[in-house]
Amino acid sequence: MGYELAAGRLLLDYAFNERRLHICCNYSFDGDEYGNAFYQGLGFKKDGVLRARAFHQGRFWDEVHYSLLAEEFNAQK
């Protein structure tokens, strides 16, 4: 996951420091362990879970919501 995290950090650096965004929000599904690990690896904090939000492959999946503030991102450097 090294290249993906490096690309994500470049994108977040552009969004927060060039475009002056204050917050970045994302979500993934509960069963998506790769996506959840990716967001946490970038420093995103879990905001909450929306239970049984999406129906796929014959079952309901929870949405896990993440956010990252510009101050939190810049403090990682």
N, C-alpha and C positions, 0 to 999 in steps of 0.2 A: 504494500500500500504506500510505498515511499513516493512514487511519482504523483499519485493522486493527491496525497497530502501537500506536496510541494506546489502543485497546481492550484489546489484550494487556497493555500496561504497567499499565493500571488493574486488570485482573484479577490480575496478578502482585503488584501492590502490596497488594491486598486479601489475597491468599493468604499472602504472606510477613509483612506487617506487622500485619494484623488477626487472621488465623487462626493465625499463628505457625508456618507450615509451614517446614521446613528445606530441602527440595529439591522441585523440580518436574521430572518426567521426561516426555518425549514421544518419539514416533517418527514418521517418514514413510517413504515408499518412495523408492528411489533415483531414479526417473524424475520425481518430483514436485519440480520445481525451484522452484515457487512456495512450497510448504510448507517446503522446506529453507531458502530465503532468508528466510522469515518467522521461523523459529526462530532463525536466526543473527542476524537483525535485532533480536530481543529480547534477545540476549546469551547464548543457549544455547550450550553447548560440545558438540561431537560426542564421544560416548562410544565408539561403535563401530558396526560394520556386521554384521548377521546375513545371511549370504549365502543367496540363493535361498530366502527365507523364505515368500513368498506366491506363489501361482499365480493369474494374472489375465490375461485377454485372450490366452491361448495361450502365455504365457511365465512364467518365474519372475522375481520382483522381490526385490531386497535391501531389508531394513529398516535405516534409518539411525536410531540412537538418540541422543537429545540429553538433557542435563540442565542445570539451572541451580540454583545454591545461593542461599540468601537473602543471604549476604554479598556474592556477586558481583552480584546484582541491586541491592542498596542502594549498592554502590560506583559504579554507573553514574550515580546521581543527581547 
